[in-house]
Amino acid sequence: MLHAASIFLEIIVSVMGIMLATLKKKDYGWLIALTFAIYVFYDLAHFLALNIPENFLYALFFIATVSILWAVWRIYRKV
């Protein structure tokens, strides 16, 4: 149950990232949305026991990590 709740919250964060990008015109919103969209896919793949190669999932998780690092760096530089 907790895993499903976490996936639901990740979806909300991803949507909020899109809202940051489109409504508030903050480019880093796209990076946040990408990061959490990848988290949703990654977690769903494990939750639903999808037959997706682990190396592919690891590569996606790496992209998510770089994406959120870039977003945080951009936010830090604006403060």
N, CA, C and O atoms as a DFTB+ gen file, in Angstrom:
316 C
 N C O
     1  1       0.822      -1.202       0.000
     2  2       0.000       0.000       0.000
     3  2       0.864       1.263       0.000
     4  3       0.557       2.236      -0.689
     5  1       1.937       1.235       0.773
     6  2       2.821       2.389       0.852
     7  2       3.512       2.651      -0.489
     8  3       3.725       3.801      -0.872
     9  1       3.858       1.573      -1.195
    10  2       4.494       1.712      -2.498
    11  2       3.547       2.391      -3.492
    12  3       3.966       3.263      -4.253
    13  1       2.298       1.999      -3.484
    14  2       1.301       2.609      -4.379
    15  2       1.089       4.080      -4.029
    16  3       0.948       4.915      -4.923
    17  1       1.067       4.400      -2.750
    18  2       0.915       5.796      -2.325
    19  2       2.111       6.625      -2.791
    20  3       1.956       7.770      -3.214
    21  1       3.282       6.046      -2.710
    22  2       4.493       6.739      -3.159
    23  2       4.434       7.029      -4.653
    24  3       4.787       8.125      -5.089
    25  1       3.992       6.061      -5.432
    26  2       3.867       6.254      -6.884
    27  2       2.854       7.361      -7.174
    28  3       3.086       8.200      -8.045
    29  1       1.743       7.367      -6.457
    30  2       0.733       8.413      -6.633
    31  2       1.327       9.793      -6.341
    32  3       1.086      10.740      -7.091
    33  1       2.096       9.915      -5.265
    34  2       2.724      11.195      -4.923
    35  2       3.755      11.607      -5.972
    36  3       3.893      12.794      -6.268
    37  1       4.474      10.647      -6.531
    38  2       5.426      10.952      -7.600
    39  2       4.709      11.512      -8.825
    40  3       5.221      12.414      -9.487
    41  1       3.533      10.982      -9.124
    42  2       2.738      11.502     -10.239
    43  2       2.347      12.950      -9.966
    44  3       2.420      13.794     -10.859
    45  1       1.937      13.236      -8.748
    46  2       1.556      14.601      -8.386
    47  2       2.749      15.547      -8.533
    48  3       2.607      16.645      -9.071
    49  1       3.916      15.128      -8.058
    50  2       5.111      15.980      -8.181
    51  2       5.449      16.216      -9.643
    52  3       5.825      17.326     -10.020
    53  1       5.320      15.191     -10.467
    54  2       5.593      15.348     -11.894
    55  2       4.641      16.360     -12.529
    56  3       5.069      17.209     -13.310
    57  1       3.371      16.277     -12.202
    58  2       2.385      17.232     -12.722
    59  2       2.707      18.643     -12.228
    60  3       2.604      19.608     -12.985
    61  1       3.094      18.759     -10.971
    62  2       3.448      20.075     -10.434
    63  2       4.690      20.640     -11.125
    64  3       4.802      21.853     -11.308
    65  1       5.615      19.771     -11.508
    66  2       6.773      20.220     -12.274
    67  2       6.349      20.803     -13.611
    68  3       6.867      21.832     -14.044
    69  1       5.406      20.139     -14.260
    70  2       4.879      20.655     -15.533
    71  2       4.181      21.996     -15.309
    72  3       4.300      22.908     -16.128
    73  1       3.461      22.109     -14.208
    74  2       2.791      23.367     -13.891
    75  2       3.804      24.482     -13.640
    76  3       3.592      25.620     -14.057
    77  1       4.905      24.159     -12.958
    78  2       5.970      25.146     -12.755
    79  2       6.507      25.641     -14.096
    80  3       6.738      26.834     -14.293
    81  1       6.695      24.703     -15.001
    82  2       7.267      25.051     -16.299
    83  2       6.297      25.860     -17.161
    84  3       6.694      26.832     -17.804
    85  1       5.036      25.460     -17.170
    86  2       4.099      26.096     -18.093
    87  2       3.424      27.336     -17.508
    88  3       3.321      28.366     -18.175
    89  1       2.971      27.234     -16.274
    90  2       2.224      28.349     -15.688
    91  2       3.127      29.409     -15.060
    92  3       2.853      30.605     -15.155
    93  1       4.197      28.964     -14.423
    94  2       5.102      29.894     -13.739
    95  2       6.337      30.231     -14.577
    96  3       7.171      31.037     -14.166
    97  1       6.449      29.609     -15.749
    98  2       7.558      29.862     -16.682
    99  2       8.927      29.606     -16.051
   100  3       9.878      30.350     -16.290
   101  1       9.015      28.549     -15.245
   102  2      10.280      28.146     -14.624
   103  2      10.797      26.934     -15.383
   104  3      10.213      25.853     -15.310
   105  1      11.894      27.116     -16.110
   106  2      12.425      26.036     -16.943
   107  2      12.783      24.785     -16.145
   108  3      12.669      23.670     -16.653
   109  1      13.214      24.967     -14.904
   110  2      13.601      23.801     -14.106
   111  2      12.401      22.912     -13.779
   112  3      12.578      21.775     -13.342
   113  1      11.195      23.413     -13.985
   114  2      10.009      22.586     -13.793
   115  2      10.007      21.369     -14.702
   116  3       9.566      20.290     -14.308
   117  1      10.507      21.550     -15.932
   118  2      10.593      20.414     -16.860
   119  2      11.542      19.351     -16.332
   120  3      11.286      18.157     -16.486
   121  1      12.631      19.773     -15.712
   122  2      13.599      18.818     -15.166
   123  2      12.999      18.055     -13.984
   124  3      13.211      16.851     -13.839
   125  1      12.258      18.762     -13.152
   126  2      11.587      18.109     -12.028
   127  2      10.542      17.121     -12.554
   128  3      10.438      15.998     -12.060
   129  1       9.778      17.541     -13.548
   130  2       8.765      16.659     -14.141
   131  2       9.409      15.420     -14.750
   132  3       8.913      14.309     -14.565
   133  1      10.501      15.600     -15.467
   134  2      11.202      14.457     -16.065
   135  2      11.677      13.497     -14.987
   136  3      11.480      12.286     -15.092
   137  1      12.305      14.044     -13.949
   138  2      12.828      13.205     -12.870
   139  2      11.730      12.341     -12.271
   140  3      11.894      11.130     -12.130
   141  1      10.614      12.963     -11.920
   142  2       9.577      12.203     -11.236
   143  2       8.773      11.327     -12.186
   144  3       8.216      10.318     -11.753
   145  1       8.694      11.678     -13.456
   146  2       8.072      10.781     -14.439
   147  2       8.902       9.503     -14.570
   148  3       8.353       8.406     -14.681
   149  1      10.219       9.653     -14.558
   150  2      11.091       8.469     -14.595
   151  2      10.916       7.652     -13.322
   152  3      10.872       6.423     -13.381
   153  1      10.815       8.315     -12.171
   154  2      10.577       7.595     -10.916
   155  2       9.280       6.796     -10.983
   156  3       9.226       5.656     -10.523
   157  1       8.239       7.393     -11.552
   158  2       6.956       6.688     -11.686
   159  2       7.144       5.437     -12.535
   160  3       6.710       4.352     -12.149
   161  1       7.783       5.583     -13.678
   162  2       8.010       4.433     -14.563
   163  2       8.837       3.363     -13.865
   164  3       8.506       2.179     -13.920
   165  1       9.914       3.785     -13.208
   166  2      10.816       2.874     -12.506
   167  2      10.065       2.107     -11.420
   168  3      10.175       0.885     -11.321
   169  1       9.305       2.835     -10.614
   170  2       8.577       2.196      -9.523
   171  2       7.448       1.302     -10.027
   172  3       7.207       0.230      -9.472
   173  1       6.757       1.739     -11.078
   174  2       5.707       0.896     -11.651
   175  2       6.282      -0.390     -12.241
   176  3       5.673      -1.454     -12.133
   177  1       7.442      -0.290     -12.855
   178  2       8.085      -1.480     -13.420
   179  2       8.345      -2.515     -12.337
   180  3       8.165      -3.713     -12.558
   181  1       8.772      -2.048     -11.159
   182  2       9.004      -2.982     -10.056
   183  2       7.688      -3.417      -9.411
   184  3       7.512      -4.596      -9.103
   185  1       6.780      -2.493      -9.209
   186  2       5.504      -2.777      -8.554
   187  2       4.685      -3.793      -9.344
   188  3       4.076      -4.692      -8.765
   189  1       4.673      -3.645     -10.664
   190  2       3.890      -4.532     -11.518
   191  2       4.703      -5.717     -12.038
   192  3       4.206      -6.526     -12.822
   193  1       5.961      -5.811     -11.591
   194  2       6.869      -6.897     -12.002
   195  2       6.945      -7.008     -13.530
   196  3       6.853      -8.099     -14.092
   197  1       7.114      -5.856     -14.184
   198  2       7.255      -5.839     -15.641
   199  2       8.606      -6.416     -16.032
   200  3       9.583      -6.294     -15.292
   201  1       8.653      -7.025     -17.165
   202  2       9.888      -7.655     -17.633
   203  2      10.728      -6.632     -18.404
   204  3      10.839      -6.701     -19.629
   205  1      11.311      -5.694     -17.676
   206  2      12.145      -4.652     -18.270
   207  2      13.570      -4.878     -17.791
   208  3      13.800      -5.045     -16.593
   209  1      14.530      -4.886     -18.709
   210  2      15.927      -5.152     -18.304
   211  2      16.401      -4.156     -17.235
   212  3      16.182      -2.950     -17.342
   213  1      17.047      -4.693     -16.219
   214  2      17.552      -3.863     -15.122
   215  2      18.523      -2.792     -15.613
   216  3      18.520      -1.674     -15.099
   217  1      19.353      -3.122     -16.600
   218  2      20.299      -2.125     -17.119
   219  2      19.581      -0.912     -17.697
   220  3      20.054       0.216     -17.561
   221  1      18.446      -1.142     -18.340
   222  2      17.646      -0.039     -18.871
   223  2      17.089       0.801     -17.732
   224  3      17.119       2.030     -17.794
   225  1      16.581       0.148     -16.695
   226  2      16.044       0.871     -15.545
   227  2      17.141       1.661     -14.838
   228  3      16.908       2.790     -14.407
   229  1      18.326       1.084     -14.715
   230  2      19.446       1.797     -14.086
   231  2      19.826       3.034     -14.896
   232  3      20.120       4.087     -14.331
   233  1      19.819       2.899     -16.220
   234  2      20.138       4.047     -17.082
   235  2      19.085       5.145     -16.908
   236  3      19.425       6.326     -16.834
   237  1      17.815       4.759     -16.844
   238  2      16.754       5.742     -16.614
   239  2      16.923       6.426     -15.264
   240  3      16.761       7.641     -15.153
   241  1      17.247       5.649     -14.244
   242  2      17.427       6.218     -12.914
   243  2      18.601       7.197     -12.907
   244  3      18.546       8.221     -12.225
   245  1      19.657       6.896     -13.656
   246  2      20.797       7.806     -13.772
   247  2      20.364       9.120     -14.437
   248  3      20.754      10.201     -13.995
   249  1      19.563       9.021     -15.492
   250  2      19.056      10.225     -16.160
   251  2      18.229      11.055     -15.183
   252  3      18.336      12.281     -15.168
   253  1      17.406      10.400     -14.367
   254  2      16.600      11.106     -13.372
   255  2      17.494      11.821     -12.363
   256  3      17.210      12.953     -11.970
   257  1      18.559      11.169     -11.952
   258  2      19.481      11.775     -10.987
   259  2      20.166      12.997     -11.577
   260  3      20.288      14.021     -10.905
   261  1      20.607      12.906     -12.805
   262  2      21.237      14.049     -13.467
   263  2      20.214      15.172     -13.648
   264  3      20.541      16.346     -13.474
   265  1      19.000      14.818     -13.989
   266  2      17.951      15.808     -14.196
   267  2      17.657      16.600     -12.924
   268  3      17.557      17.826     -12.970
   269  1      17.517      15.917     -11.794
   270  2      17.212      16.632     -10.554
   271  2      18.428      17.416     -10.073
   272  3      18.273      18.480      -9.473
   273  1      19.626      16.912     -10.323
   274  2      20.838      17.665      -9.992
   275  2      20.876      18.969     -10.771
   276  3      21.177      20.023     -10.211
   277  1      20.573      18.899     -12.053
   278  2      20.550      20.085     -12.900
   279  2      19.484      21.072     -12.416
   280  3      19.724      22.278     -12.363
   281  1      18.302      20.549     -12.063
   282  2      17.223      21.415     -11.568
   283  2      17.628      22.115     -10.276
   284  3      17.429      23.322     -10.133
   285  1      18.188      21.372      -9.346
   286  2      18.591      21.964      -8.069
   287  2      19.701      22.985      -8.289
   288  3      19.719      24.028      -7.635
   289  1      20.611      22.704      -9.188
   290  2      21.679      23.656      -9.497
   291  2      21.093      24.962     -10.042
   292  3      21.522      26.052      -9.663
   293  1      20.120      24.839     -10.925
   294  2      19.478      26.042     -11.494
   295  2      18.729      26.822     -10.415
   296  3      18.787      28.052     -10.391
   297  1      18.039      26.132      -9.537
   298  2      17.328      26.801      -8.445
   299  2      18.332      27.478      -7.522
   300  3      18.123      28.621      -7.117
   301  1      19.401      26.802      -7.190
   302  2      20.441      27.355      -6.308
   303  2      21.047      28.617      -6.887
   304  3      21.267      29.590      -6.165
   305  1      21.318      28.611      -8.185
   306  2      21.920      29.775      -8.829
   307  2      20.984      30.972      -8.857
   308  3      21.449      32.111      -8.894
   309  1      19.667      30.742      -8.842
   310  2      18.697      31.850      -8.882
   311  2      18.500      32.496      -7.511
   312  3      18.048      33.638      -7.421
   313  1      18.835      31.773      -6.453
   314  2      18.586      32.286      -5.091
   315  2      19.623      33.294      -4.703
   316  3      19.577      33.833      -3.598
